[in-house]
Amino acid sequence: MHDGIARGDAQSTEHRGRAGAVEDGPTADGYRRALDAAHRHSSAWLESVGQRPIRPDADADAVLARLRRDLPDRGQDAEAVVEELVEASAPGLMAMGSPRFYGFVIGGTYPAALAADWLVSAWDQNTGSRQPTPATAAVEEVAAAWLLELLGLPAGSGVGFATGATSANLSCLVTARDAVLRAHGADPLEGLQAGPRVRFLAGDAVHTSVVLGGRIAGLGAPATVGADDEGRIDVDGLSRALEAGEGPTVVALQAGDVHSGAFDDFAAAVEVAHRAGAWVHVDGAFGLWAAASPRLQHLVRGMADADSWATDAHKTLNVPYDCGVAIVRDEAAMASSLGAHAAYLPAVAGVTDPYDRVPELSRRARGVTVWAALRSLGRSGVIGLVDGLADAATALADGFRRIAGLEVLNDVVFTQVCLAARDGDAATAALGEWLRAEGTVWASSSTWRGRTVVRFAVSNHGTDAEAVRRTVDVVARGAAALGIGG
Ligand SMILES: *Cc1c(COP(=O)(O)O)cnc(C)c1O
C-alpha cells in the first residue's frame, strides 16, 4: 500500500489501502510476535544485569557505526525490528539496574512497576485529561494520595506526574512565581513584564535543575545565600538576604544534596522564609523519601511546612524512567499556572485534570508505575527500601574507611558517599577510572569541596550486604593496584 501512495495514484491508494489492511497492517499476531520478542530480550537483560560488567562495552559512536544507514525505503516486520534493535544496542547498554551501579542517582526498577509500565504502553491512554481515560486517571489519583501520606505532605495537595524532578521543579517554580506575583497585586497572565521583580534565593549547593527551572520560569538563576560544608543552606545568610530586599520572593531549599546527601534545616529556613512572605519550594528528588522512614524522618523535620516539593519516583522508589512528581500545597494555584484550556478539552466542573499539574498536555500514564510499586511494597516495604538504601551507604562508607589511603569526605546521613584518595586528586581520578573499567561497580567521578571524588549514590533496591561486600572488595583491589596508601 505504500507503493500506491508513492505513485500518487488516488484510486489505487484507496483500493490497496483497503485490501492491504489485513495483510500489511498490524494484526493481533503481529503485536504478539513483536512483544514476545521484546519480552524474551527484556527477561534475558534483567537476568544478566546482576552478573555482567556494569559498564557498556561500546561507546555511542561504536553503536552508531553499527546502526547508521540511510533511511530504509522499505519497512520491516515488527519482530525483525525488535531483533535488529537488540542486536545493535547490546554492546552499548549500561547495567544501570545492577545493585552495584552507583552512578549519578539512578535507581533500578521493581517487577510490579516495570510490568505496569508495559501495560501503560500497551493501553496507550493519553492521561492528560481525566474524563476520557478514567482508569489510568483514577490509578494515578490513588498513587498521588498514597505518596502524600507516605511523604508526610498535606492531604489535598496537587500532585502532577512529570517526566522527572527537573520538570517537577519547573512546574513548582512556575506555580510559585505566579503565586507571589498575585500576592503582590500583579497579574501572572501578563508574565514577568508587568509585575515587580521576583527574587529567587537558594543555598550555594542548589541543584542545577533548580537553576534551569528558574531560568525557564523567567526568574533567572537563583541568588545564592551560602551553605555549610555539607551543602546545607546558610539560614542566617538566607535571613540576611531576605531582609536586604523586598517584594515577591521564591526560596528553594533542598532535601538530599547530590554529593553529601545532606538536608537543609527546614524548620529554621521555612520559618525565616515564610516570615518574609516568601514561597518555599523543596527540591527533594531523592531525599524527600527520608520522610517515609520513621528512623530518617528527623532529616526532614519542618519540611512539610513548605509550599511545594519536587521528587522523583524513578530514583528512590525504583520505578522505570521516566517519572517525577510535582507537589503543590495549593492545588488551585497549581492548576491556575499549569492548566490548559480549550473548547475541545473535556473539562469537568469541580475537578482538575492531570494536565493541570504538569507542563505537558498529552502524556503517558506514568503515575501507574508509582501505584504498582507502592502496591507491591506496602508502607513497610517503602520504609524497608529507604532504610535499606541508607544502611547500604553507611556500610559502604564503613568499608571504605578501613581501606588504607582512602577517606570518605561527607557525613553519610542518607544515600550518598564521596570517596577520595588521601594522596590527592590524581589518585582519586585514577581510582574512578580503574573501577569503571574493571566493571564490578560503576560510580561517577565529580568535584566536591574543591577535591576530586568518586561518588557512590545508593539508589537500587537490590543493593544488599553482598553487593556492599563486593563493592568494598573491588575498591580495595583498585586502591592496591594503583598503589594508593602503599
Ligand atoms: C536527580 C536530581 C534532580 C533532577 O531530577 P531528574 O529526574 O534527573 O530530572 C534534581 N535535584 C536533585 C537533588 C537530583 O538528585
The ligand as a MOL file (V3000), in Angstrom:
LIG
                    3D

  0  0  0     0  0            999 V3000
M  V30 BEGIN CTAB
M  V30 COUNTS 15 15 0 0 0
M  V30 BEGIN ATOM
M  V30 1 C 18.3040 13.9560 40.0020 0
M  V30 2 C 18.0750 15.2480 40.6720 0
M  V30 3 C 17.3140 16.2570 40.0570 0
M  V30 4 C 16.8260 16.1430 38.6510 0
M  V30 5 O 15.9850 15.0530 38.5030 0
M  V30 6 P 15.7120 14.3860 37.0770 0
M  V30 7 O 14.8110 13.2630 37.4200 0
M  V30 8 O 17.0500 13.9410 36.5700 0
M  V30 9 O 15.0850 15.3930 36.2140 0
M  V30 10 C 17.0500 17.3940 40.7840 0
M  V30 11 N 17.5210 17.5540 42.0260 0
M  V30 12 C 18.2670 16.6210 42.6520 0
M  V30 13 C 18.7490 16.8640 44.0430 0
M  V30 14 C 18.5670 15.4330 41.9860 0
M  V30 15 O 19.3000 14.4920 42.5960 0
M  V30 END ATOM
M  V30 BEGIN BOND
M  V30 1 1 1 2
M  V30 2 1 2 3
M  V30 3 2 2 14
M  V30 4 1 3 4
M  V30 5 2 3 10
M  V30 6 1 4 5
M  V30 7 1 5 6
M  V30 8 2 6 7
M  V30 9 1 6 8
M  V30 10 1 6 9
M  V30 11 1 10 11
M  V30 12 2 11 12
M  V30 13 1 12 13
M  V30 14 1 12 14
M  V30 15 1 14 15
M  V30 END BOND
M  V30 END CTAB
M  END
